[in-house]
Amino acid sequence: MKYIPILIAASLFAGCQQPTDKKTDSTVSTDTPAIPAFSPAGKSVYTYTTADKTDFRLALTDTLTFSEMGQPKETQICVFVDPKRTYQTFMGIGGAITDASAETLAKLPADKQEELLKAYFDKEKGIGYSLLRTNIMSCDFSSGSYSYVQEGDKELKSFSVEHDKQYRIPMIKRAITAAGGTIPLYASPWSPPAFMKDNKNVLQGGKLLPEFYDAWAKFYVKFIQAYEAEGIPVWGISIQNEPMATQRWESCIYSAEEEANFLKKHLGPTMHASGMKDKKIIMWDHNRDLIYQRAQTYFNDPEVARYAWGIGFHWYESWSGGDNTFDNVAMVHEAFPDENIMFTEGCQEKFEASRYYEWKWAERYGRNMIMDFNDGAVGWTDWNILLDENGGPNHVENFCFAPMHGDTKKGELIYTNAYYYIGHFSKFIRPGAKRIISSPSRSQLLSTSFVNEDGSIVVVVMNQSELNTPFYLWIDGKAAETVAQPHSINTYVIK
């Protein structure tokens, strides 16, 4: 079965400013706009639904109104929303434009290329992505390993991003245009050049040799300068993708102490001296399992905290043990409330074309996004925004799923259910929103809520069970009656 996108009008949500944070950011306002006081009286609730065993895909299915309810009975299922309790400022939701994504896009017909860009980045006709990630040099989702410098060039005199100009840079530029002209982009390296590492290989882990710390620090500066010379502003970087994973693809290992020392003695000072004090630096960029230990090591050190914007994390610890590490993110937020937390990568692994439309892939996204936002994440970045009909290209055959696939043989786009689940958040929760309390009274329902800068409230409710679940959306003694179909996700826009 092939679903086509349901592109709904959302002029309710004009472009919002980027959020502020506790650290200086020249790209955002220093004053967070006051969010208007909210009352449910007289408000309409626009209901958007994606549900299994139906044709609903981000479909406007109902318009609700509030009525007096007061104290609910124990038998009345509710999702309680409290707009008076505000938490972190929302930065954005997006995905990664990798070599694989850009090469796949280039192989599609021109009309399908435009369709994909609108489907992801257009706020009205698509799902309004507001965040981008890309790779620095090659990663597993490249057609082969490559470097920006010649072997042995410690002075970086040969530095060039010419490789990226064929596919990746053009796609990023088109995405920026489709997003309205601006979108925060951050970049992550998978490995330093082979000559800088102790194993003399960009693959199979290894470590950055101390004599190359300064050269590698300058490498990030060179990358930012090169991309900005191409007309692509760079919001920030992470120090290393997955610094505790020895992979058969590009990888490099740092202990928490090594990463901290590299930041405070080399990368941070180098970027500041190069006039890049405003660029954000993300630590960790790996799974939730070790996130507290890494955060503790980083943020108890004032020198690290001076340079680090915050900490990033992935979800791949869950493949063997289930999604049981969400509390680790909440603990980091509780212990270090002034540090930003952002989800920086996740995808469904082990690609099989026969499994494009398995509903559990979408629910994995919904569950992770709800839990991560409720635990304090300010932003959420999916992995590849586009892969081909084989789950690649990938030069080590680590084939995976993406929310959208391009069948390069048939010239078609394949929208998986994950695309629509992500859209239930990204389309309606806009940069600058504040998270508010959202509390379901039954365990089959998961929920998160935000108030946008224009005062509209967005409540996302996911039903991960087989139970058809009527419930009340309850705010300050008033309630709107609705239903969460089995295996569904609903976004309620209160305006």
GURO-531629 format. One record per residue: x, y, z of N, C-alpha, C in turn; residue in three letters. Coordinates in steps of 0.02 Angstrom, whole numbers, plus 50000, padded with zeros to 5 digits. Each point is the difference from the previous one (the first is absolute). Layout:
REM residues N
XYZXYZXYZALA...
REM end
This chain:
REM residues 495
500424994050000499585006050000500445006250000MET499855004949959500405006149997499565005950019LYS500195003550053499625005850021500275006249965TYR499555004649984500215006449973499955005150055ILE500405005449997499995004850054499355003950002PRO499765001450060499435004450008500285006650022ILE500035004949956500315006450013499465004950020LEU499975001550065499455003950027500225007250010ILE499535004649994500165007050012500105001250074ALA500515003950016500135001750070500225007250005ALA499625004449972500165007150004499925002650071SER499724995750044499965001850071500695001450027LEU500524997249969500675000350029500475003649955PHE500025006550006500505004049963500684998750031ALA500535001949965500674998650025500125003250067GLY500294996250046500155002550067500755001250006CYS500215004150047500705001150012500324993850030GLN500664999649992500374994650033500015001450075GLN500024994850042499975000950071500655002850028PRO499955002950058500595002050036500234994350044THR500625000350024500244995350050500455003850047ASP500294996650048500375003350053500675002649975LYS500234997849941500655002149975499915004849942LYS500485004449991499955005149949499904997049931THR499515002449964499854997649933499815005949957ASP500455001949955499885005949959499454998949948SER499774993749992499494998649949499305000550028THR499945001250065499335000350029499915006450040VAL499385001750013499865005750042500224998650071SER500215005150036500194999050070499415000350047THR499415001849974499405000350040499494995049973ASP499824995150042499494995249981499325003550003THR499625000249946499355003450001499544996950052PRO499625004350034499534997650050499454996049965ALA499834994150028499474995949973499345002350031ILE499505001549960499375002650029499684995050048PRO499665002650051499624995750046499474996349960ALA499884993750020499544995849961499374998350039PHE499445000449966499364997550027499674995849946SER499744994050016499684995849949499325002749978PRO499725004750036499335002649984499995002949929ALA499544997749960499915002649933500514997649949GLY500434995650019500524997649954499754994049960LYS500254999449939499894994049959500604995450004SER499874993649993500524994950003500024996449933VAL500505001449960500074996849934500374993450009TYR499714994649977500254993350013500304997149936THR500634998150003500354996849943500194993050020TYR499874995249955500054992950018500404996049949THR500414995650026500304994549961499844993650038THR499694995149967499774994150035500104993849957ALA500204994750032500084993549966499334997549976ASP500014996349945499404996949971499485005249979LYS500245006149985499575005349973500395003649945THR499655004649966500345004249950500245006650030ASP499935000950065500195006350032500765000550004PHE500275005249968500715001550004500065007550008ARG500125002250061500025007250015499375003449975LEU499444996850008499365002549974499635004050052ALA499715005649980499565003850043499344996150007LEU499894997250059499444995350009499435002850042THR500115005550037499465002550043500185007050024ASP499495003750019500095006450035499594999650063THR500325000650057499674999050065499925006750035LEU499565000150051499935005850043500024997750073THR500145004750044500034998550071499325001250033PHE499864996050051499415001250041500204998850073SER499575002350045500154999250072500034992650019GLU500494998350041500054993150024500154999750074MET500445004350024500184999850071500404993850016GLY499844996950057500374994150023499814993949959GLN500484997049963499844993849963499884994250048PRO499604995349977499924993850037500594995449986LYS500094995250044500554995349992499934996049935GLU499394999049978499874996049940500075004149935THR500075006550007500075004449942500745001049984GLN500214997449943500715000649980500125007249978ILE500565002850022500165007049984500735000749981CYS500145005149962500675002749993499985007050029VAL500335001050057499995006350035500565004549975PHE499825006049980500495004849973500005006250045VAL500615002250020500075005850044500445005149966ASP499725005049966500405005049965500395004750047PRO499834999950064500345004550047500694997550018LYS500154993649987500644997150017500424999449936ARG500485004449992500414999949940500704997650015THR500294996749950500664997050009500465002349943TYR500374995449969500525002049953499715003349937GLN500425004249970499825003249936500184995449943THR499534999249955500084995449944500425003249945PHE500514996249977500445002549947499774997749931MET499824993649993499784997649935500024992549993GLY499744997649945500004992949981500254999649928ILE500414995149986500244999449931500344993349988GLY500455000049951500344993849982500675001649969GLY500344994849977500685000749974500014999449924ALA500345004849968500164999449929500704997249995ILE500044993549988500634996549993500184999549926THR500594997149986500174998549931499474995549968ASP499784995050039499514995349974499355003549981ALA499765004550043499395003749986500075004249936SER500565003549995500105004449943500104996249935ALA500364994450002500104996049940499354996949977GLU499584997850047499364997149982499545005349969THR499995006050030499595005449972500205001449928LEU500645000349986500245001749933499794994949948ALA499854993950021499814994749954499254999949985LYS499625004250035499275000249991499815005249948LEU499424999349968499765005149953499935006850034PRO500055005249962499995006950027499365001350040ALA499434997549977499385001450037499994996450067ASP500304994150004500034996450063500505003350048LYS500535002949973500465003750042499645005850034GLN499625003849961499635005650028499474997750050GLU499684994449985499504997350046500304998350067GLU500594996849999500324998250064500195006150040LEU500295005049968500215006050036499415003650031LEU499445000449963499405003150029499714995650056LYS500014993549989499704995550050500355000550067ALA500655001250000500375000550063500025007150027TYR500125005049958500215006550024499475005549994PHE499494999249960499495005149993499534999750060ASP499915005750033499595000250061499264999149986LYS499785001749940499294999449984499844993749961GLU500404998449949499864994349958500364993650023LYS500455000650047500374994350026499984999850075GLY500524997150031500004999150072500485004850035ILE500265004949964500335005850031500624998550040GLY500454995849974500644998950035500345006750015TYR500295000550060500325006250022500694998950028SER500324994349981500664998350025500334995349951LEU500675000749990500374995749954500654997850030LEU500214994049982500664997450018500334997549937ARG500675000149998500364997049945500664997250026THR500344996049958500624996950020500605004049976ASN500535000150040500655003049982500434994349972ILE500175000349937500334994649963499544993949997MET500264994249986499584994249987499744996850064SER499444996549992499724995950053499784993549968CYS499664995650037499774993849969499515001449943ASP499595005350008499535001749946500325004749949PHE500574997749975500345002949942500154994249953SER500115001549937500144994649952500714997250008SER500425003650037500684997750014500325004750049GLY500564998050028500375004450046500365005449960SER500035006050028500375005549968500205005050054TYR500485004249983500265005050046500005006849967SER500005005350041500065006849975500735002249991TYR500474996050024500715001849994500394994049973VAL500575001549971500444994749976500344996650059GLN500184993749991500324996150052500635003450025GLU500045000950066500605002850031500015007650004GLY499485003449976499995007349998499795002850068ASP500475000350046499855002550067499835007449999LYS500265003749953499875007249996499335001649967GLU499684995049973499345000649968500025004649939LEU500575000449967500075004349942499584997549941LYS499864993549998499624997149944499254999750015SER499785002950056499304999350021499525002449945PHE499504995849985499515001749950499374995950010SER499425003149991499364996450003499734998949930VAL500444999749951499804999049931499564993949992GLU500154994650037499594993949997499265001650013HIS499865004350049499325001350022499615004349950ASP500365003349956499675004649953499604996349946LYS500134993549992499644996349948499284998750020GLN499894997650061499324998150021499775003550064TYR500434999750052499765001850067499885007550008ARG500485004049980499925007250007499405002649960ILE499904997849938499405002249964499354998150034PRO499974994050029499384998050034499885004150062MET500535001450038499925004050060499755007049982ILE500275002849947499775006749978499264999849981LYS499794994949967499304999549979499554999050061ARG500244996350050499614999150061499925006550037ALA500525004050003499975006550033499485004449965ILE500015000049934499515003949962499294997650014THR499914993449999499334997150012499755001550071ALA500465000850047499825001550069499855007450011ALA500065004049948499855007150005500605004550003GLY500604997149991500605004049996500494999350057GLY499774997450056500444998850057499814993450034THR500514996550024499884994050040500674998450035ILE500004998850065500624998350034500294993449974PRO500645000149983500364994049977500584998750046LEU500064993850024500604998150036500324993949967TYR500654999150011500384995049965500404995850049ALA500094993649982500354995350044500514996049960SER500614999150028500494995649968499924992850024PRO500124995349955500024992950018500714997750015TRP500495003249969500704998350014500465005549975SER500545001450036500545004249971500334996349942PRO500415003349960500384996649948500434994450030PRO500134994949960500354994150025500685001650030ALA500375004849971500675001450025500005003250069PHE499425002650022499965003050066499834995050055MET499894993749983499754995050049500534994750015LYS499924996950058500494994950019499944993649961ASP499414998649970499934993949960500105001249926ASN500155006449981500135002049931499444997849953LYS499395000450024499414997749962499415004350021ASN499605002349952499405003750018499464995350026VAL500064993649985499514995050023500254996750065LEU499564996050030500194995750056500255003850061GLN499695005650016500175003550062500675003449998GLY500444998250047500635003550007499915006650036GLY500565003350016499985006350037500395005449964LYS499815006150013500365005849975500655000650038LEU500565000349964500665000750032500085007050029LEU500295000650060500075006550032500365005249958PRO500494997949960500375004849960499575003249944GLU499394997349990499575002849949499395003650029PHE499985000850066499435003450031499885006949971TYR500545004049994499925006849974499805000049927ASP500304995549961499834999749928499274998049991ALA499774995250040499314997849995499525005550023TRP500195003850051499595005750022499925005049943ALA500555001449964499975004749943499574997249943LYS499944993449997499614996849948499275002250003PHE499715000350060499315002150009499915007249974TYR500485004350017499985007049978500015000349923VAL500454996049971500044999849927499354997749969LYS499684995150030499364997549974499485005550002PHE499935003350057499505005250007500135005649950ILE500625002049994500185005349952499824998049929GLN500154993749983499874997749931499264999749985ALA499594997650047499284999649988499705007049998TYR500235004550044499715006750000500225003849937GLU500584998349973500215003049937499544997849943ALA499684994250008499534997549951499295002650011GLU499935004450050499345002850014499584995950047GLY500324995650039499634995750047500225001850071ILE499605003750038500175001550070500034993750042PRO500494999550043500074994250045499855002350071VAL499484997150030499795001750067500484997250052TRP500244993849987500454996950049500274993449977GLY500354996750045500314993549986499924995550061ILE500064993549989500144995650056500734997849993SER500314998250056500714998449998500134993449963ILE499584995050013500124993449971499354996149999GLN499824997249944499434995449998500194993550035ASN499604998150049500054993650036500724998550023GLU500255003950048500704999350020500164993950043PRO499524995650012500154993850035499854993849958MET499955000949934499834994349956500574998749951ALA500304994150004500474997749949499604996649946THR499935003449943499574997549946500414997849940GLN499704995949958500344998149938500015005749950ARG499625005250015500035006149960500395005450037TRP499985006249975500385005550029499815000850074GLU500515000150042499895000750072500645002050035SER499925002750060500585002350040499785000150073CYS500444997750044499824999150070500295005650043ILE499575002850043500225004650053499684997750066TYR500394999750053499694999550067499705006850016SER499605000350052499705006450020500545005150016ALA500534997750035500555004550018500385002449938GLU500104995549951500355002049939499605005049960GLU499354998949995499585004749963499995006850035GLU499944999950067500005006250038500665003849991ALA500564996550004500655003349994500105002849929ASN499784996249950500065002549932499605006449991PHE499405000350030499595006049994500325005950034LEU500194999350063500205005950038500715002349986LYS500434995449975500695001949987500155001249926LYS499564997749956500165000449928499415002849960HIS499454996349996499455002049955499685006650022LEU499825000550063499675006150024500435006249990GLY500625000150024500435005849990500125001549926PRO500084994849959500135001049929499405003449966THR499404997650015499405003049970499905007250024MET500115001350064499935006750025500505004749968HIS500634997749994500525004149970499875001349926ALA499614995749969499845000749929499375004049988SER499735003150052499405004149993499364995949997GLY500024993950028499424995649997499724998550069MET500035005050043499744999250068499254998549999LYS499655002349947499284999049997499804993149976ASP500474996149974499844993249976499904995350059LYS499494996049997499834995550054500404993449996LYS500214997550057500384993850003499624995050042ILE499834994349969499604994850032500464994350022ILE499944998050063500394994450027499634993449990MET500364994650008499754993150001499744997749933TRP499405001749979499744997949935500004992449993ASP499774996850053499974992750001499404997950042HIS499974993950022499384997250028499825002450070ASN499384998650020499765001950066500334996050056ARG500274994249984500234995550053500555003050044ASP500485003649970500555003050037499935007550009LEU499425002749982499945007349997500125003450067ILE499784997050055500105003450064500735000250019TYR500364994549990500714999950017500385005149958GLN499825000649936500345004949958499835007250023ARG499365001250013499795006750021500345001950066ALA500034995450046500325001350065500735002149990GLN500354996449957500705001549988500095006849967THR499575001449950500065006449965499815005950044TYR499404999950026499695006150026500195001650072PHE500344995450034500305001650064500655003849992ASN500235000749939500625003649984499815006849971ASP500125005550036499805006649975500325001849933PRO500604997549987500325001649936499634996849942GLU499754993950010499614996749948499345003749991VAL499675001550055499355003449996500065006849965ALA500595003050002500105006449967499924999449924ARG500234994449973499994999149927499424995949974TYR499734995550040499494995349976499315003250001ALA499634999249945499305002249998499554995150038TRP500174993649996499594995050032500224993049980GLY499554995350006500154993049988499504997049952ILE500244995849953499574996749952499974992550014GLY499464996849976499944992850012499624996649944PHE500124993349994499684995749951499564994950036HIS499684995649962499544995150031500224992849991TRP500584998649974500174993349978500124995050057TYR500045002550062500054995350056499364995850006GLU499465002349969499354996750010499914993849957SER500444998949952499884994449953500004993350035TRP500384999350055500034993450032499604999750064SER499885005750032499684999750065499365003950006GLY499735002449946499395003950003500155007350018GLY499475004049997500085007250015499965001150075ASP500544998150035499985000250073500505004850030ASN500275004649960500525004550025499785007349996THR499365001449991499775006949996500165003950063PHE499974996650058500125003550063500705002850004ASP500474997149963500685002650002500035007249973ASN499605001449949499965006849973499705004750052VAL499474997850033499685004150051500485001550058ALA500424995250017500495001050054500515005349981MET500224999949937500475005249977499675006850005VAL499375000549978499645006450003499915002350072HIS499864995450045499915001750070500655002350032GLU500554996649984500645001650031500325006249970ALA499895001149935500325005649966499485004049960PHE499555003450035499435003249966500205005649953PRO500605002850007500215005449956500324997549936ASP500094993549993500314997349940499464997549951GLU500105001449937499524997849949500084992649986ASN499444996749987499994992949982499654999349934ILE500304996349953499694999349934500104992949973MET499464997249973500054993649965500325001449933PHE500564996549985500395001549940499994994649947THR499754994050016499964994949947499594994050023GLU499604997449953499654993750010499714997749934GLY499984993549989499664997249941499844992750015CYS499574997249958499864992950005500514996249959GLN500354995450033500554996349967499744993949962GLU500464996649967499884993549967499455000649947LYS500165003649948499525001349947499774993749964PHE499344999749988499694995149956499435003549965GLU500005000049934499495003749962499304997650015ALA499924993850020499334997450015499715002950064SER500415003850037499785002450066499935007650002ARG499945003249943499935007349998499455002550047TYR499434996650000499415002850032499844996850068TYR500484996650030499874997150067499865005750049GLU499444999550034499775005550043500465001150060TRP500334994750022500425000750060500595004649987LYS500225000749936500545004749987499775007150016TRP499395001749978499735006650014499905001150075ALA499754994950034499895000750072500655000750039GLU500534997249973500655001050032500185007449999ARG499875003349944500125007249996499555003850048TYR499364998649999499545003650043500174999350073GLY500144993950022500164998750070500645003750020ARG500524999649958500635003350017499935007550001ASN499645002949952499935007249999499625002550061MET499464996850017499615002050059500424999650063ILE500334994350010500384999150061500595004850003MET500345001049944500595004450001499805007250014ASP499465002449969499785006850015499785000650073PHE499644995150025499795000350069500584999750049ASN500564997249977500604999650042500475006049992ASP499805004849959500385006249997500365001649935GLY499934995849949500345001449936499735006449969ALA500455004149972499805006249967499904999049925VAL500284994649973499944998749929500074992649985GLY499834998049939499984992949983500184999249926TRP500544996349987500254999349931500004992749979THR499604998449950500004993349969500664999049962ASP500134993949980500594998549960499835001549926TRP500214996149952499925001649929499295002149983ASN499915005749967499325001949980499774996249938ILE500474997149964499834996349940500534994649988LEU499764993949983500444994549978499704996849939LEU500394995949965499744997049939499624993550014ASP499824996549948499594993950006500374994350033GLU500645000850012500404994950035500185001950071ASN499765005950023500185002350066500695003150002GLY500245002549943500665003049996499975006149955GLY500575001649966500634996249998500385000350066PRO500364994550012500394999350062500604995649983ASN500605002650010500594996549974500234994150043HIS499654998950057500154994050040499374995750010VAL499505001249959499384996149999499625000250067GLU500045005750033499605001150060499345003249980ASN499604996349963499395002749970499455001050052PHE499655005749995499505001950050499385003049967CYS499505001350041499405003549978500075007550008PHE499635003749961499925007250008499255001449997ALA499785005850024499285001749994499765000149928PRO500455001749953499834999949930500554996449962MET499804995849951500474996649957499875002149928HIS500535000449961499945001349929500154993849961GLY499514997649963500124994349955500315002849937ASP500654999449995500365003149944499894996349935THR499764993950002499854996249939499335002149971LYS499505001150044499335001849978499885007650000LYS500475003650031499915007350004499435002050045GLY499914996550057499455001250045500245001550070GLU499585003350039500125001150071499564995450041LEU500284997350053499644995650046499975003450068ILE499395001650022499895003250065499864994550051TYR500454999050047499864995250053499565003350053THR499724996050044499575002850053500405004450048ASN500654998850006500425004150044499985007349978ALA499975001249935499975006949975499405003750030TYR499434996750002499395003250025500045000850076TYR500274995050035500065000650073500455005950018TYR500575000849966500435005750014499625006549985ILE499625000149946499635005949981499495002350052GLY499754995450040499535001950052500325004650052HIS500665000050004500365004550044500275006049960PHE500394998649947500385005249966499575005249965SER499414998049977499575004749963499675005150046LYS499864998050061499585004150043500385003350057PHE500524996750026500405003050053500565003949966ILE500005006550009500465004349963500565002750044ARG500575001549972500565002750039499795005950043PRO500224999950061499805005150048499454997950047GLY499674994349985499474997450044500294998050068ALA499574999750050500184997750066499624993650016LYS500374995150026499644993950021499595001550062ARG499404996950004499565000650058499814993150023ILE499674999650057499804993650029499474996649957ILE500084993449991499514995949966500004993250035SER499444998250031500004994150044499414995449985SER500124994449964499464995249986499824995950062PRO499374998150005499794996150058499984992549986SER500204997849941500044992849984500664998649964ARG500274994150013500674998549976500054998949925SER499434998449967500054999049928500105006649962GLN499895005650034500095006549969500665003250022LEU500365002549952500595004150013499865006949973LEU500275005250033499835006749979500565004950017SER500075005149957500415005850015499635006249974THR500155005850029499645006149982500475005949998SER499845004749956500395006249994499525005849989PHE500225005950020499645006149983500455004149954VAL499755001549940500375004049952500025007350020ASN500445003749967500075007150017499375004049985GLU499584997549955499385003749986499444998250049ASP500154995850050499514998150050499624993849985GLY500054997249940499664993749984500344994350038SER499594995250019500254994250037499984993849955ILE500534996150002500044993949960500074994150048VAL499544995349997500024994050041500054994049954VAL500524996050009500094993949960499844994150045VAL499534995849978499794994150038500084993849956VAL500394995350024500124993849963499684994150039MET499614996149964499714993950028500404994149973ASN500394996950043500454994649979499694993150010GLN499354999750011499674993750017499484998249947SER499694994250009499444997749958499335002750024GLU500015003950054499385002350031499755006449967LEU499385000049977499695006249979499865004150064ASN500285006050004500025003550065499665006849996THR499365000550018499695006650008500315003550060PRO500125006549994500285003750057499815007349995PHE500155003650053499875007250004500665003750001TYR500055005149959500565004750003499805005450050LEU500325000050059499775003850058500475005750015TRP499745006250003500405005950019499585004450046ILE500245000950062499695004750047499254998950008ASP499794993850008499304998550013499564999749940GLY500285001149941499634999449938500314994449959LYS499584996649960500244994149965499684999549931ALA500404997249954499764998449933500024992549992ALA499444997149979499944992749996500244997749931GLU500424994750001500294997549938500154992650008THR500354997149951500174992950003500674998949967VAL500394995650030500634997849971499904992949972ALA500004999349935499914993549970500594995450016GLN499914993449993500564995550012500605001749956PRO500594999750028500625001349963499945006349958HIS499905005550035499925006449966500415005450035SER500085005549965500285006050029499575005849979ILE499835004450047499585005749988500345006350023ASN499955005349961500235006650021499395004550007THR499945002950059499455004650015500285007050003TYR499765004349954500235007049998499445004250029VAL500135003150057499495003950036500155007349986ILE499515003349969500125006749976499355004150002LYS
REM end
